[in-house]
Amino acid sequence: MFKDSSPYFSVQHGFTAYLSLWPKAHALPTEQELRAMLPTGLLLINEVKSLEADCLLQLRHLDDEAKSVVDFLKLQSRKIDLVLQHVLEREQHEGEHFQGRYFGGSGLRLFNNQTLDIDDVFKITLHIKEELVALLCFAKVIATEPADSDKGGDSGFLIDFEFVQILETDVEQLVKASLSVQQKQLKLRKEARANS
């Protein structure tokens, strides 16, 4: 999907993205400006995930007797994440709705009925529901190709994006989510082979 020089692999998985064309005359936002652009819902979910990661890291140093406490806290964290994800889904989203097909730490592949121009930059709000990931980033179009409608797929275009401005914590989220999705896919394939 992406260039071989890409430092992260990508995984096939459906998700939602909202795109707004970034004017060519405008410079890309700095990291601080990108943080200031985050809507309240994204700020909240990022803060909760950061607190959760710090807490779970400290709890890992406890002995085996604390495992049940850690499991309970993970369950509580998952419930909070689900509620926040539900709130984010209900928010009004800026931009045009796209269907995501692949994601990774370096970029995305989206499906759309119409193609986009190479090198155009978009502000993207990304939601990967199953992995509880929601983020705001900027990416440029690096490739587009017709979707393969001969195999029963949708007619339209597959569009590859490379991140040009994204918070480092969001790259980490995408990498963890891609590994999690890959792990689940491998488990499902193994189970399917065992059942056939």
Beta strands, then each sheet from edge to edge (+ up, - down):
strand 1: 10-21
strand 2: 96-104
strand 3: 107-112
strand 4: 121-128
strand 5: 133-146
strand 6: 157-165
sheet 1: 1+ 2- 3+ 6- 5+ 4- 1+
end
